[in-house]
Amino acid sequence: MANVGRLIRSPSLRAAALMATGGVGFTLANILLARVLAPRAFGTLSLMLALIQIAVSFGPMGLDLAINRHRLDASAALVSCTLGTSTVVAVALAVAAAQIYGMPTALTACLAVAAAGASMNSIGGALLRAREQFTLSLLLFQVHNYVLFAAAGLALWLDSESTLGPAVLIAGAYVATASFGLHAGSRRGQAVTPYPPLGILLKESLAGFGIGLAVQLLWQLERIVIPRTMSLDDLATFAAAATIAAAPFRMLQMGTQFTLVPTLRNCADRRSAVRVLRTEGLALCVAAAAATIAVFVLTPVVLTYVLQGRYQVSDTLIAAFVATGLVKVVHGFAVAVVQALGTVRTLARLHAASWAGVAVGIVLAYAGSKYGITGVVVGTGAGWLITATAASAYGIASLRLSRPEWGKTEELP
């Protein structure tokens, strides 16, 4: 019973449960959009959402990680810096969407606004997360779930196959939540540690920045490769299947990273950190097993009866989603350990390993596209396996390091 109680109190499991609540909204939204929009329009909207999520990792340039490692408050310099980098990244992604994928001008404008807003929203969420204000921070972190659900409702109400209405709503919502997040995050008291110069923060942030960006690219890799090697209709099929078969594992992966980093940073010694990891690891194993069963049982039912057989998905593809999903859960757990306890040098090494995984994932995803969607998913899964293996090795090494002050990976000058 004591073990059961610890599992229920697990911060990672509670975070994953809260994310799952938003994930239900995300799933329902995608199902509604898949029914209302034509497959090509649904594929275009899926591409737009993928590019927005890339902006979330790219735009802040790793400063959201520095906020959590050092529990910092907002400053004018930090906000101005992230606003500038987020805007540049948003415009670059919009131009790429227009030139590479032929996205219409109105949608690219919405993409630029939404991408910049989503990047700034992540900074507000990081400020709250650093103080373990997990509930409000999680609401900001997964606001895309609720926004997409509202967009689906709008599409259903308009009874239109156009993606412009949902795109405008998504852009406006991200701007509103970014403003709220920065305001709420700046009113949570003074910084716990002295505020280092922005240049020093950027040095550490860039060491961890590539890890988050590489992970985000792996998350979105299928959505980037499929429309280039196949069609937007195929992307719609992938998105419909991933909504059901991949979402539970992604929720667990994100929930683990979200809570484990600040929790480990607050551990007084190695023994307490190991105790946290054992409890969280057991909770994740139980949740991952339940997710695996649910995916195999529910995915065919939803595709057949809810989406009325509109999207054809094989059992092999579902199995590929499950296998890749389990690797993602391991990856999230290991990366959280490195981000919390690793030195800047360790972060830099994991950065390099993560990009090696991205390179392998891209090559194998393109090569696997000749075998259809399943081939792309398996190719991307190979990239995940490389990054998860490296993260596990560096996580173990980081936990074994001895240091005078536990939880202080490196003093900033």
FENVENZI-V905087 format. One record per residue. RES is the residue in three letters. SS is DSSP state (alpha for helix, beta for strand, coil for the rest). Layout:
{{RES;SS} {RES;SS}}
This chain:
{{MET;coil} {ALA;alpha} {ASN;alpha} {VAL;alpha} {GLY;alpha} {ARG;alpha} {LEU;alpha} {ILE;alpha} {ARG;coil} {SER;coil} {PRO;alpha} {SER;alpha} {LEU;alpha} {ARG;alpha} {ALA;alpha} {ALA;alpha} {ALA;alpha} {LEU;alpha} {MET;alpha} {ALA;alpha} {THR;alpha} {GLY;alpha} {GLY;alpha} {VAL;alpha} {GLY;alpha} {PHE;alpha} {THR;alpha} {LEU;alpha} {ALA;alpha} {ASN;alpha} {ILE;alpha} {LEU;alpha} {LEU;alpha} {ALA;alpha} {ARG;alpha} {VAL;alpha} {LEU;coil} {ALA;coil} {PRO;alpha} {ARG;alpha} {ALA;alpha} {PHE;alpha} {GLY;alpha} {THR;alpha} {LEU;alpha} {SER;alpha} {LEU;alpha} {MET;alpha} {LEU;alpha} {ALA;alpha} {LEU;alpha} {ILE;alpha} {GLN;alpha} {ILE;alpha} {ALA;alpha} {VAL;alpha} {SER;alpha} {PHE;alpha} {GLY;alpha} {PRO;coil} {MET;coil} {GLY;coil} {LEU;alpha} {ASP;alpha} {LEU;alpha} {ALA;alpha} {ILE;alpha} {ASN;alpha} {ARG;alpha} {HIS;alpha} {ARG;coil} {LEU;coil} {ASP;coil} {ALA;coil} {SER;coil} {ALA;alpha} {ALA;alpha} {LEU;alpha} {VAL;alpha} {SER;alpha} {CYS;alpha} {THR;alpha} {LEU;alpha} {GLY;alpha} {THR;alpha} {SER;alpha} {THR;alpha} {VAL;alpha} {VAL;alpha} {ALA;alpha} {VAL;alpha} {ALA;alpha} {LEU;alpha} {ALA;alpha} {VAL;alpha} {ALA;alpha} {ALA;alpha} {ALA;alpha} {GLN;alpha} {ILE;alpha} {TYR;alpha} {GLY;coil} {MET;coil} {PRO;coil} {THR;alpha} {ALA;alpha} {LEU;alpha} {THR;alpha} {ALA;alpha} {CYS;alpha} {LEU;alpha} {ALA;alpha} {VAL;alpha} {ALA;alpha} {ALA;alpha} {ALA;alpha} {GLY;alpha} {ALA;alpha} {SER;alpha} {MET;alpha} {ASN;alpha} {SER;alpha} {ILE;alpha} {GLY;alpha} {GLY;alpha} {ALA;alpha} {LEU;alpha} {LEU;alpha} {ARG;alpha} {ALA;coil} {ARG;coil} {GLU;coil} {GLN;coil} {PHE;alpha} {THR;alpha} {LEU;alpha} {SER;alpha} {LEU;alpha} {LEU;alpha} {LEU;alpha} {PHE;alpha} {GLN;coil} {VAL;alpha} {HIS;alpha} {ASN;alpha} {TYR;alpha} {VAL;alpha} {LEU;alpha} {PHE;alpha} {ALA;alpha} {ALA;alpha} {ALA;alpha} {GLY;alpha} {LEU;alpha} {ALA;alpha} {LEU;alpha} {TRP;alpha} {LEU;alpha} {ASP;coil} {SER;coil} {GLU;coil} {SER;coil} {THR;coil} {LEU;alpha} {GLY;alpha} {PRO;alpha} {ALA;alpha} {VAL;alpha} {LEU;alpha} {ILE;alpha} {ALA;alpha} {GLY;alpha} {ALA;alpha} {TYR;alpha} {VAL;alpha} {ALA;alpha} {THR;alpha} {ALA;alpha} {SER;alpha} {PHE;alpha} {GLY;alpha} {LEU;alpha} {HIS;alpha} {ALA;alpha} {GLY;alpha} {SER;coil} {ARG;coil} {ARG;coil} {GLY;coil} {GLN;coil} {ALA;coil} {VAL;coil} {THR;coil} {PRO;coil} {TYR;coil} {PRO;coil} {PRO;coil} {LEU;alpha} {GLY;alpha} {ILE;alpha} {LEU;alpha} {LEU;alpha} {LYS;alpha} {GLU;alpha} {SER;alpha} {LEU;alpha} {ALA;alpha} {GLY;alpha} {PHE;alpha} {GLY;alpha} {ILE;alpha} {GLY;alpha} {LEU;alpha} {ALA;alpha} {VAL;alpha} {GLN;alpha} {LEU;alpha} {LEU;alpha} {TRP;alpha} {GLN;alpha} {LEU;alpha} {GLU;alpha} {ARG;alpha} {ILE;alpha} {VAL;alpha} {ILE;alpha} {PRO;alpha} {ARG;alpha} {THR;alpha} {MET;coil} {SER;coil} {LEU;alpha} {ASP;alpha} {ASP;alpha} {LEU;alpha} {ALA;alpha} {THR;alpha} {PHE;alpha} {ALA;alpha} {ALA;alpha} {ALA;alpha} {ALA;alpha} {THR;alpha} {ILE;alpha} {ALA;alpha} {ALA;coil} {ALA;alpha} {PRO;alpha} {PHE;alpha} {ARG;alpha} {MET;alpha} {LEU;alpha} {GLN;alpha} {MET;alpha} {GLY;alpha} {THR;alpha} {GLN;alpha} {PHE;alpha} {THR;alpha} {LEU;alpha} {VAL;alpha} {PRO;alpha} {THR;alpha} {LEU;alpha} {ARG;alpha} {ASN;coil} {CYS;coil} {ALA;coil} {ASP;coil} {ARG;alpha} {ARG;alpha} {SER;alpha} {ALA;alpha} {VAL;alpha} {ARG;alpha} {VAL;alpha} {LEU;alpha} {ARG;alpha} {THR;alpha} {GLU;alpha} {GLY;alpha} {LEU;alpha} {ALA;alpha} {LEU;alpha} {CYS;alpha} {VAL;alpha} {ALA;alpha} {ALA;alpha} {ALA;alpha} {ALA;alpha} {ALA;alpha} {THR;alpha} {ILE;alpha} {ALA;alpha} {VAL;alpha} {PHE;alpha} {VAL;alpha} {LEU;alpha} {THR;alpha} {PRO;alpha} {VAL;alpha} {VAL;alpha} {LEU;alpha} {THR;alpha} {TYR;alpha} {VAL;alpha} {LEU;coil} {GLN;coil} {GLY;coil} {ARG;coil} {TYR;coil} {GLN;coil} {VAL;coil} {SER;coil} {ASP;alpha} {THR;alpha} {LEU;alpha} {ILE;alpha} {ALA;alpha} {ALA;alpha} {PHE;alpha} {VAL;alpha} {ALA;alpha} {THR;alpha} {GLY;alpha} {LEU;alpha} {VAL;alpha} {LYS;alpha} {VAL;alpha} {VAL;alpha} {HIS;alpha} {GLY;alpha} {PHE;alpha} {ALA;alpha} {VAL;alpha} {ALA;alpha} {VAL;alpha} {VAL;alpha} {GLN;alpha} {ALA;alpha} {LEU;alpha} {GLY;coil} {THR;coil} {VAL;alpha} {ARG;alpha} {THR;alpha} {LEU;alpha} {ALA;alpha} {ARG;alpha} {LEU;alpha} {HIS;alpha} {ALA;alpha} {ALA;alpha} {SER;alpha} {TRP;alpha} {ALA;alpha} {GLY;alpha} {VAL;alpha} {ALA;alpha} {VAL;alpha} {GLY;alpha} {ILE;alpha} {VAL;alpha} {LEU;alpha} {ALA;alpha} {TYR;alpha} {ALA;alpha} {GLY;alpha} {SER;alpha} {LYS;alpha} {TYR;alpha} {GLY;coil} {ILE;alpha} {THR;alpha} {GLY;alpha} {VAL;alpha} {VAL;alpha} {VAL;alpha} {GLY;alpha} {THR;alpha} {GLY;alpha} {ALA;alpha} {GLY;alpha} {TRP;alpha} {LEU;alpha} {ILE;alpha} {THR;alpha} {ALA;alpha} {THR;alpha} {ALA;alpha} {ALA;alpha} {SER;alpha} {ALA;alpha} {TYR;alpha} {GLY;alpha} {ILE;alpha} {ALA;alpha} {SER;alpha} {LEU;alpha} {ARG;alpha} {LEU;coil} {SER;coil} {ARG;coil} {PRO;coil} {GLU;coil} {TRP;coil} {GLY;coil} {LYS;coil} {THR;coil} {GLU;coil} {GLU;coil} {LEU;coil} {PRO;coil}}
